[in-house]
Amino acid sequence: MKVVTPLSNMDNYIPLVEAGADEFFCGILPFEWLDKYNVTMPLNRREYLLDNCNICTMSSVRILKKMIETYKVNVKVTLNSLYYIKEQYPLILNLIKMLQDCGINTFIIADVALVCYLREKNIDCNIHLSGECGALNHYTLDFFEPLNIERFIFPGKESIDNIRTSIEQFKTGEKKEFESFILNDWCMFLGAFCNTVHCDEIPHSCHLPTKTVRIDKNSTKYKDIYHVLKLRNQLASKTNIVDKRSYYNLSKRRADTYNFAEKGCGICKMHKLMRCGITHIKLVGRGHNLDMVKRDLEFLKKGIDIMNTASNSEEFEEKIKLNIFNNKCPTTCFYN
């Protein structure tokens, strides 16, 4: 099992490689795109400029290429918008070709039409189906199979049972890679159905004061989502529209003020995810302070070491709770 690590700027590449990153994902946000479409038509759904969330120039990408050639840890680029308009496809195609010239050939894509467009243009690139696309079951995986998807990324709120069933019933003759979120993905919404704009100017909709309740508190229907509702209300009670900037400006927070797993955690379920067929786990954190990402990565690598010595999932969970959380497991698990 490998850890997919956020790369907020090229200066973080070497320190995170040395910390144990197996693979990187990053956003590319050319100024030409911002000048034409601003933040209302996102390229990768993280249109931040005040924080380090994206690589913004091709000169930076060319420097990154040299690092990749030296350290052999690949970088993939996010194109996470749920859709693009027709005139944008040639621009994205040109961007992808420039990135390929710089040695980057893997792209995380959410827009179904863009995937089809690239295949129709015979673009020889690796495509990872974004968690924002909403691979909710094996029917989704079967639908995308003819488009030669190298890796499927499950949404952050997908249950372990559903992940297992999706992989087991996936009708493919090839060995595929599967990725799931493991840390810091505590947003209350499913990305495939979220149209909020993530930018410097306005708060995310997940930070608006809300409370979700059941109409019939005695009902036992859909019991699998009750835990998600509880987490959703926890998040809503901790943040609001007023303090969004100070809370979410994680690039400027000192690492010693950050509590591991405070923004969502699934580390104790790594063993179960591996048995389901998950090959990669995603550490969310574009825009986070470098020391915070290194700290998260350190704990995840420690968890993988523990997983390699545990004989079963129950033993692994006990060891994780003891060695990482001192038997004080956080209440932010999104796989329960």
C-alpha positions as CSV (number, residue, x, y, z in Angstrom):
1,M,0.0,0.0,0.0
2,K,1.4,3.4,-1.1
3,V,0.8,6.9,0.2
4,V,-0.3,9.6,-2.3
5,T,0.9,12.9,-0.9
6,P,-0.2,16.5,-1.6
7,L,2.4,18.7,-3.3
8,S,1.5,22.4,-2.8
9,N,4.6,23.8,-4.4
10,M,7.8,22.4,-5.9
11,D,9.9,23.4,-2.9
12,N,8.1,20.7,-0.9
13,Y,9.1,17.9,-3.3
14,I,12.5,16.8,-1.8
15,P,11.5,17.1,1.9
16,L,8.4,15.0,1.3
17,V,10.3,12.4,-0.7
18,E,12.8,12.2,2.2
19,A,9.8,11.8,4.6
20,G,8.6,8.8,2.6
21,A,6.1,10.0,0.0
22,D,5.5,7.3,-2.6
23,E,3.6,9.5,-5.1
24,F,2.4,13.1,-5.4
25,F,-0.6,14.9,-6.6
26,C,-0.7,18.6,-7.3
27,G,-2.8,21.3,-8.9
28,I,-1.7,23.3,-11.9
29,L,-3.2,26.8,-12.2
30,P,-1.8,28.8,-15.1
31,F,-2.3,32.6,-14.8
32,E,-3.6,32.5,-18.4
33,W,-6.5,30.4,-17.2
34,L,-7.3,32.7,-14.3
35,D,-7.1,35.7,-16.5
36,K,-9.7,34.3,-18.9
37,Y,-12.0,32.4,-16.5
38,N,-11.1,33.7,-13.0
39,V,-12.3,31.5,-10.1
40,T,-15.9,31.0,-11.2
41,M,-14.8,28.3,-13.7
42,P,-12.3,26.2,-11.8
43,L,-9.6,24.1,-13.4
44,N,-8.9,21.9,-10.4
45,R,-11.3,23.1,-7.7
46,R,-8.6,24.6,-5.6
47,E,-8.3,28.1,-7.1
48,Y,-6.1,29.6,-4.3
49,L,-3.5,32.2,-4.8
50,L,-3.0,33.5,-1.2
51,D,-1.9,30.1,0.0
52,N,0.4,27.6,-1.7
53,C,-2.0,25.2,-3.3
54,N,-1.0,25.1,-6.9
55,I,2.0,25.3,-9.2
56,C,1.3,28.3,-11.5
57,T,4.1,28.4,-14.1
58,M,5.6,26.0,-16.6
59,S,9.1,27.0,-15.5
60,S,8.3,25.6,-12.1
61,V,7.0,22.4,-13.8
62,R,10.3,22.1,-15.7
63,I,12.3,22.4,-12.5
64,L,10.0,19.8,-11.0
65,K,10.8,17.5,-13.9
66,K,14.5,17.5,-12.9
67,M,13.5,16.5,-9.4
68,I,11.4,13.6,-10.7
69,E,14.2,12.4,-12.9
70,T,16.5,12.4,-9.9
71,Y,14.3,11.0,-7.1
72,K,12.0,8.8,-9.2
73,V,8.8,9.7,-7.3
74,N,6.1,10.6,-9.8
75,V,3.7,13.5,-9.7
76,K,0.1,13.5,-11.1
77,V,-2.0,16.6,-11.8
78,T,-5.5,17.2,-10.7
79,L,-8.2,18.3,-13.2
80,N,-11.0,18.0,-10.7
81,S,-13.7,20.3,-12.1
82,L,-17.0,18.4,-12.5
83,Y,-17.4,19.8,-16.0
84,Y,-15.7,22.1,-18.5
85,I,-17.3,24.1,-21.3
86,K,-16.6,23.2,-24.9
87,E,-14.2,26.0,-25.6
88,Q,-12.0,24.9,-22.7
89,Y,-11.2,21.4,-23.9
90,P,-8.6,22.5,-26.5
91,L,-6.9,24.7,-23.8
92,I,-6.8,21.7,-21.4
93,L,-5.5,19.5,-24.2
94,N,-2.7,22.0,-24.8
95,L,-1.9,22.1,-21.1
96,I,-1.7,18.3,-20.9
97,K,0.6,18.2,-23.9
98,M,2.9,20.7,-22.3
99,L,2.9,18.8,-19.0
100,Q,3.7,15.6,-20.9
101,D,6.7,17.3,-22.5
102,C,7.8,18.0,-18.9
103,G,7.5,14.3,-17.9
104,I,4.1,14.4,-16.2
105,N,1.8,11.9,-17.8
106,T,-0.8,11.1,-15.2
107,F,-4.0,13.1,-14.6
108,I,-6.8,12.9,-12.0
109,I,-10.0,13.7,-13.9
110,A,-13.6,14.1,-12.8
111,D,-15.3,15.2,-16.0
112,V,-16.5,12.2,-18.0
113,A,-16.6,14.2,-21.2
114,L,-13.0,15.2,-20.8
115,V,-12.0,11.6,-20.4
116,C,-13.8,10.8,-23.6
117,Y,-12.3,13.8,-25.4
118,L,-8.8,12.8,-24.5
119,R,-9.3,9.2,-25.7
120,E,-10.9,10.4,-28.9
121,K,-7.8,12.6,-29.5
122,N,-5.6,9.5,-28.9
123,I,-3.8,11.2,-26.0
124,D,-1.5,8.6,-24.5
125,C,-1.8,9.5,-20.8
126,N,-2.6,7.7,-17.6
127,I,-6.0,8.7,-16.2
128,H,-7.0,8.3,-12.6
129,L,-10.8,8.7,-12.1
130,S,-11.2,11.4,-9.5
131,G,-13.0,10.9,-6.2
132,E,-15.0,13.9,-7.4
133,C,-16.5,11.8,-10.2
134,G,-18.4,9.6,-7.7
135,A,-17.4,6.0,-8.3
136,L,-20.2,4.7,-6.0
137,N,-20.5,1.1,-7.1
138,H,-19.2,-1.5,-9.6
139,Y,-21.6,-0.2,-12.3
140,T,-19.5,3.0,-12.3
141,L,-16.3,1.1,-12.7
142,D,-17.8,-1.0,-15.5
143,F,-19.0,2.1,-17.3
144,F,-15.5,3.6,-17.4
145,E,-13.6,0.3,-18.2
146,P,-13.6,0.9,-22.0
147,L,-11.9,4.2,-21.4
148,N,-8.7,2.6,-20.1
149,I,-8.8,4.1,-16.6
150,E,-5.6,3.2,-14.8
151,R,-6.8,3.9,-11.2
152,F,-10.2,4.4,-9.6
153,I,-10.3,6.8,-6.6
154,F,-13.3,6.1,-4.3
155,P,-15.1,9.1,-2.7
156,G,-14.2,9.9,0.8
157,K,-17.5,8.9,2.3
158,E,-17.6,5.4,0.7
159,S,-18.1,2.6,3.2
160,I,-15.6,-0.2,3.4
161,D,-18.3,-2.8,2.5
162,N,-19.3,-0.9,-0.6
163,I,-15.6,-0.5,-1.6
164,R,-15.2,-4.3,-1.2
165,T,-18.3,-5.1,-3.2
166,S,-17.4,-2.7,-6.0
167,I,-13.9,-4.1,-6.5
168,E,-15.1,-7.8,-6.2
169,Q,-17.9,-7.3,-8.8
170,F,-15.9,-5.1,-11.2
171,K,-15.9,-6.9,-14.5
172,T,-12.4,-6.3,-15.8
173,G,-9.8,-8.6,-17.2
174,E,-6.9,-6.3,-16.2
175,K,-5.3,-5.6,-12.9
176,K,-6.4,-2.1,-11.8
177,E,-5.3,0.2,-9.0
178,F,-7.7,1.5,-6.4
179,E,-7.3,4.5,-4.1
180,S,-9.2,5.7,-1.1
181,F,-9.0,8.8,1.2
182,I,-7.3,8.1,4.5
183,L,-6.7,11.5,6.2
184,N,-8.0,15.1,6.4
185,D,-11.1,14.5,4.2
186,W,-13.7,15.6,6.7
187,C,-15.9,17.7,4.3
188,M,-19.5,16.8,5.0
189,F,-20.4,16.7,1.3
190,L,-19.8,14.2,-1.5
191,G,-17.6,16.0,-4.1
192,A,-19.5,14.7,-7.1
193,F,-22.6,16.6,-6.0
194,C,-20.9,19.7,-4.6
195,N,-20.8,22.9,-6.7
196,T,-19.2,25.2,-4.2
197,V,-16.2,27.3,-5.4
198,H,-13.0,26.8,-3.4
199,C,-11.1,30.0,-3.6
200,D,-9.6,32.8,-1.5
201,E,-12.6,35.2,-1.8
202,I,-15.5,33.2,-0.3
203,P,-16.1,30.5,2.3
204,H,-16.7,26.9,1.3
205,S,-20.3,25.8,1.7
206,C,-19.2,23.1,4.1
207,H,-18.3,25.9,6.5
208,L,-21.7,27.5,6.6
209,P,-23.6,26.9,9.9
210,T,-25.8,23.8,9.4
211,K,-27.4,21.0,11.2
212,T,-28.7,17.8,9.6
213,V,-31.4,15.8,11.4
214,R,-33.6,12.8,10.8
215,I,-37.4,13.4,10.4
216,D,-38.1,10.2,12.3
217,K,-35.5,9.7,15.1
218,N,-36.8,6.1,15.7
219,S,-36.3,5.0,12.1
220,T,-33.7,2.3,11.4
221,K,-33.6,2.9,7.7
222,Y,-30.3,3.9,6.1
223,K,-28.5,3.3,9.4
224,D,-25.1,3.3,7.6
225,I,-25.3,7.0,7.1
226,Y,-26.1,7.9,10.7
227,H,-22.4,8.1,11.5
228,V,-21.8,10.5,8.6
229,L,-24.6,12.7,9.8
230,K,-23.0,12.8,13.2
231,L,-19.6,13.8,11.7
232,R,-21.4,16.4,9.6
233,N,-22.9,18.1,12.6
234,Q,-19.6,17.9,14.5
235,L,-17.9,19.8,11.7
236,A,-20.7,22.3,11.4
237,S,-20.5,23.0,15.1
238,K,-16.7,23.6,15.0
239,T,-16.6,26.1,12.1
240,N,-18.7,28.9,10.7
241,I,-18.6,31.5,8.0
242,V,-16.9,34.1,10.3
243,D,-13.9,32.1,11.3
244,K,-13.4,30.2,8.0
245,R,-10.3,32.1,7.0
246,S,-8.4,31.7,10.3
247,Y,-9.5,28.0,10.5
248,Y,-8.8,27.0,7.0
249,N,-5.6,29.0,6.4
250,L,-3.5,25.9,7.2
251,S,-0.4,27.0,5.3
252,K,0.2,29.6,8.0
253,R,-0.5,27.4,11.0
254,R,2.4,26.2,13.0
255,A,2.8,22.4,13.2
256,D,2.8,22.4,17.0
257,T,-0.8,23.8,17.0
258,Y,-2.1,21.1,14.7
259,N,-3.6,17.9,16.1
260,F,-3.1,14.7,14.0
261,A,-6.4,13.5,12.5
262,E,-8.3,16.6,13.5
263,K,-9.8,17.0,10.1
264,G,-10.9,13.4,9.4
265,C,-9.1,10.1,9.8
266,G,-9.4,6.5,8.6
267,I,-5.9,5.2,9.5
268,C,-7.2,2.4,11.7
269,K,-9.1,1.0,8.7
270,M,-6.0,0.7,6.5
271,H,-5.7,-3.1,7.0
272,K,-9.4,-3.6,6.0
273,L,-8.9,-1.3,3.0
274,M,-5.9,-3.3,1.9
275,R,-7.9,-6.6,2.1
276,C,-10.6,-5.0,0.0
277,G,-8.1,-4.3,-2.8
278,I,-7.1,-0.7,-2.1
279,T,-3.5,-0.2,-3.4
280,H,-3.1,3.5,-2.6
281,I,-4.2,5.8,0.2
282,K,-4.6,9.5,-0.2
283,L,-3.3,12.1,2.3
284,V,-5.4,15.2,1.7
285,G,-3.6,18.5,2.3
286,R,-3.0,20.8,-0.6
287,G,-2.2,24.1,1.0
288,H,-1.2,22.7,4.3
289,N,2.0,23.7,6.1
290,L,4.9,21.5,5.0
291,D,5.7,20.4,8.6
292,M,2.0,19.3,9.0
293,V,2.1,17.2,5.9
294,K,5.4,15.6,7.0
295,R,3.9,14.8,10.3
296,D,0.8,13.3,8.7
297,L,3.1,11.3,6.4
298,E,5.2,10.1,9.3
299,F,2.1,8.7,11.1
300,L,0.8,7.0,7.9
301,K,4.2,5.3,7.2
302,K,4.2,4.2,10.8
303,G,0.7,2.8,10.3
304,I,1.9,0.8,7.2
305,D,4.8,-0.6,9.2
306,I,2.3,-1.7,11.9
307,M,0.1,-3.2,9.2
308,N,2.9,-5.3,7.9
309,T,3.3,-7.0,11.3
310,A,-0.4,-7.4,12.2
311,S,-2.0,-10.8,11.5
312,N,-5.6,-9.4,11.1
313,S,-7.6,-6.2,11.0
314,E,-8.6,-6.3,14.7
315,E,-5.1,-6.6,15.9
316,F,-4.0,-3.8,13.6
317,E,-6.7,-1.5,14.9
318,E,-5.7,-2.2,18.5
319,K,-2.0,-1.4,17.7
320,I,-2.9,1.8,15.8
321,K,-5.1,3.1,18.7
322,L,-2.3,2.3,21.2
323,N,0.8,3.4,19.3
324,I,-0.6,6.4,17.5
325,F,-3.5,7.7,19.6
326,N,-2.5,6.4,23.0
327,N,-5.9,4.6,23.1
328,K,-7.7,7.9,22.7
329,C,-9.1,7.4,19.2
330,P,-10.5,10.6,17.7
331,T,-14.1,10.9,16.8
332,T,-13.4,11.9,13.3
333,C,-13.3,8.5,11.6
334,F,-15.2,8.4,8.3
335,Y,-15.1,4.7,7.8
336,N,-17.1,3.6,10.9
